[in-house]
Amino acid sequence: MEIAFSKLSGAGNDFIVIDNRDLSIHLSSTQINKLCTRRTGIGADGLILIEPSMKHTFSMKYHNADGLLGSMCGNGGRCAAYFAYAIGIPASSAQGYTFDANNNRYDAWITGPETVRLQMLMPKDFRINLEIEDISCHAVNTGSPHAIIYTTDLEYANVTGTGRTIRHKTDIFPEGTNVNFIEITSPDSLAIRTFERGVEDETLACGTGAVAAALMSHRLGIISGTAVQVKVKSGDTLEVRFSETMDEVFLTGPAKIIYKGNISIN
C-alpha cells in the first residue's frame, strides 16, 4: 500500500499528516509506530489522520509515536487546521475551521503566514502542591494530563530522567502524564521543556503543555495578565491567551509543511 503524506511542524512538534477523508487508509498501531520511528521511518512525534465529520469541517484522529490513539495534541490540532487550509478544504467561516477530536469540538483560524490560532478546551482537574519522589509539582488537564515542575535552571533540568519517573506514577496519574519543566522569564513569559507520554522522550514543543504551564502559572499568581509568551525547546514561541475565568483559552503559533512524499507500507 502506497500512502501520500505531508510532514508538518508546529513550533518543533512534528507530525505525519494524511488526508483520509475517503476512509481508504487503515493503519495498525505497529505500522504507525514504524512510520513515526526516526532514522528507519519518516520520523515524527505523532501521526494525524484527517477524516470526515458529520458535524464539522473534518475530524482529527491523532496517534502518538508509539502508534496508540492519543488524547488532544495542541500543536497537532494547529497543524491539522493548516493542512486542511493548504489542501484547499473550505473553511467553515471567515478563515475558521471547526473540527472534532476525541469527541470534542475545536475551532482554528489561519491568522497569518504559517500561523494558526486554536481554541482549546477549558482546563480541569487542577491539583496544587503534589509531592512526588521528593519533587514538588502541580497538575492540570488541558485536553491531555500535565504535571508541572518549576525550576530556576531549565537548561540543566533532568527532563528525561525525572520526566520518565513522574510520567509512570500511575497511583497519582492513572493514565500516565506529560511532564513539563518551567522557568519563569518575565511577568508575562516563561520557557518550557516537556517529556511527552506516547513519545516517551523530550519533544521540541508541546501545545497542551504550553497551555498547562501558562494557566497554572496564572492560577498560582506567578504570571500576571492573560496573554503569556511560551518559549519552547525548538526556540519558537507560542502564545497562550485566555479569559480570567479560563473558559476561553487560545493557543497561537507557527505551523508549516516541511515536505510531502509517498511511502509504501506492508
C-alpha positions in Angstrom: 0.0 0.0 0.0 1.4 3.4 -1.0 0.3 6.4 1.0 0.7 10.1 0.3 1.6 12.1 3.3 2.8 15.6 4.4 5.2 16.2 7.2 4.3 19.3 9.3 5.9 21.1 12.2 4.1 23.0 14.9 6.8 25.0 16.7 9.0 21.9 16.6 6.4 19.3 17.3 6.5 17.3 14.0 3.6 15.2 12.6 2.9 12.9 9.7 -0.5 14.1 8.3 -2.6 12.1 5.9 -5.8 13.0 4.1 -8.1 10.1 4.8 -11.4 11.7 4.0 -12.3 8.8 1.8 -11.5 6.4 4.8 -9.4 4.2 2.5 -6.4 4.1 4.8 -6.3 1.7 7.7 -3.1 1.6 9.7 -2.3 -0.6 12.6 -0.6 0.7 15.7 2.6 -1.2 14.6 2.5 0.5 11.2 2.1 3.9 12.7 4.9 3.3 15.2 7.2 2.3 12.3 6.2 5.4 10.3 7.0 7.7 13.3 10.3 6.0 14.2 13.2 8.3 13.4 16.0 7.1 11.1 14.1 4.0 9.9 10.7 5.6 9.2 9.5 9.1 8.3 10.0 10.2 11.9 7.5 12.2 13.9 6.1 12.9 17.3 2.8 11.6 16.1 0.5 10.8 13.1 -2.7 12.6 12.2 -5.5 11.3 10.0 -7.8 13.9 8.6 -11.2 12.2 8.3 -14.8 13.2 7.6 -17.0 14.6 10.3 -20.8 14.6 10.5 -20.9 18.0 12.2 -17.7 19.8 11.5 -15.2 20.6 8.7 -13.2 17.5 9.4 -12.3 15.0 12.2 -8.7 14.8 13.5 -7.6 11.3 14.6 -4.3 11.6 16.5 -1.9 8.8 17.2 1.2 9.1 19.4 4.5 8.0 18.1 4.0 4.7 19.9 1.1 4.0 17.5 -1.6 4.3 20.1 -4.5 6.7 19.9 -3.6 9.8 21.9 -5.5 12.5 23.7 -5.6 16.0 22.4 -2.4 17.5 20.9 -2.5 21.3 20.7 0.3 21.7 18.1 -1.2 18.7 16.2 -4.5 20.4 16.1 -2.9 23.6 14.8 -1.1 21.5 12.1 -4.3 19.7 11.2 -6.0 23.0 10.5 -3.1 24.3 8.5 -3.0 21.1 6.5 -6.7 21.5 5.8 -6.1 25.0 4.6 -3.2 24.0 2.5 -5.0 21.3 0.6 -8.0 23.5 -0.1 -10.6 22.2 2.4 -13.1 25.1 2.6 -13.2 27.0 5.9 -16.3 27.0 7.9 -16.4 30.8 8.0 -14.0 33.7 7.9 -10.9 31.5 7.6 -12.1 29.5 10.5 -12.2 25.7 10.7 -14.2 23.6 13.1 -13.1 20.0 13.7 -13.7 17.3 16.2 -11.0 15.4 18.1 -11.8 12.8 20.8 -15.5 13.8 20.6 -14.7 17.5 21.4 -15.2 20.5 19.1 -12.2 22.7 18.3 -12.1 26.0 16.3 -9.0 27.1 14.5 -8.1 30.2 12.4 -5.3 30.9 10.0 -4.1 34.2 11.3 -1.0 34.9 9.2 1.6 33.2 7.0 2.1 29.7 8.6 0.4 30.8 11.8 -2.6 29.2 13.4 -4.8 30.1 16.4 -6.6 27.2 18.1 -9.3 27.5 20.7 -8.6 24.9 23.4 -10.8 23.2 26.0 -11.5 24.7 29.4 -8.9 23.3 31.8 -9.9 20.8 34.5 -8.5 18.9 37.4 -6.2 21.5 38.9 -4.1 19.9 41.6 -1.6 22.0 43.6 1.5 21.1 45.6 1.8 17.4 44.9 4.9 15.7 46.3 6.3 13.0 44.1 9.7 11.4 44.7 10.6 14.5 46.9 9.7 16.7 43.9 7.1 19.4 44.3 4.8 19.7 41.3 1.3 20.7 40.2 -1.1 19.1 37.7 -3.8 20.1 35.3 -5.6 18.6 32.3 -5.8 20.8 29.2 -7.1 18.1 26.9 -4.2 16.0 27.9 -2.9 15.5 31.5 0.1 17.5 32.6 2.4 17.7 35.6 4.3 20.9 36.1 7.6 21.4 37.8 9.1 24.9 38.3 12.9 25.4 38.1 15.3 28.3 38.0 17.8 26.4 35.8 15.8 25.0 32.9 18.8 24.3 30.7 20.1 21.7 33.2 16.8 20.2 34.2 16.7 16.4 34.1 13.8 16.3 31.7 14.2 12.7 30.6 15.1 11.1 33.9 12.7 12.9 36.2 10.1 13.1 33.4 10.0 9.4 32.9 9.7 8.7 36.6 6.7 11.0 37.1 5.1 10.0 33.8 4.7 6.5 35.2 3.4 7.4 38.6 0.1 5.7 37.9 -1.0 5.9 41.5 -1.2 9.7 41.0 -1.8 9.8 37.3 -3.8 6.6 36.4 -3.3 7.1 32.6 0.2 8.5 32.9 1.0 12.1 32.3 3.1 14.6 30.3 5.8 16.3 32.5 6.7 20.0 32.0 9.6 21.8 33.4 9.0 25.6 33.6 11.3 28.6 34.1 9.6 32.0 34.6 11.4 34.5 32.4 9.3 37.7 32.9 5.9 38.7 34.4 4.2 37.5 31.2 6.6 34.9 29.7 8.1 31.5 30.5 10.3 28.9 29.0 9.3 25.2 28.9 10.7 21.7 28.3 8.4 18.7 28.1 8.6 15.0 28.4 5.7 13.6 26.4 4.0 10.3 27.1 3.4 8.3 23.9 6.7 9.7 22.5 8.5 8.7 25.8 11.1 11.3 25.4 11.6 15.1 25.4 10.0 16.9 22.4 10.8 20.2 20.9 7.4 21.6 21.8 4.0 20.6 23.4 0.9 22.7 22.8 -1.2 21.4 25.6 1.9 21.6 27.8 2.4 25.3 26.9 -1.3 25.9 27.8 -1.0 24.0 31.1 2.1 25.9 32.0 0.5 29.3 31.3 -2.7 28.6 33.1 -1.1 27.1 36.1 1.3 30.0 36.4 -1.5 32.4 36.2 -3.6 30.5 38.8 -0.6 30.4 41.2 -0.1 34.2 40.7 3.4 33.7 39.2 2.4 35.2 35.9 0.4 38.4 35.5 -2.0 39.1 32.7 -3.9 36.8 30.4 -1.5 36.6 27.5 1.6 34.5 28.1 4.5 34.0 25.7 5.9 30.5 26.0 9.3 29.7 24.6 9.7 26.0 23.7 12.7 23.9 23.2 12.8 24.5 19.4 13.3 28.2 20.1 9.9 29.1 18.7 7.4 31.0 20.8 3.7 30.0 21.4 1.2 32.5 22.7 -1.4 31.3 25.2 -4.2 33.8 25.7 -7.2 33.2 28.0 -10.1 34.8 29.9 -9.8 35.4 33.6 -12.3 32.5 34.2 -10.3 30.3 31.8 -13.5 29.3 29.9 -11.9 30.7 26.8 -8.3 29.6 26.0 -6.4 30.1 22.8 -3.1 28.7 21.5 -1.3 30.6 18.7 1.9 29.8 17.0 3.7 28.6 13.8 2.6 25.6 11.7 4.1 24.7 8.4 4.5 22.0 5.9 8.1 20.7 5.9 7.8 18.3 2.9 5.4 16.0 1.1 6.0 12.4 -0.1 4.7 8.9 -0.7 5.7 5.8 1.3 5.0 2.1 0.8 3.7 0.2 3.8 3.4 -3.5 4.1 
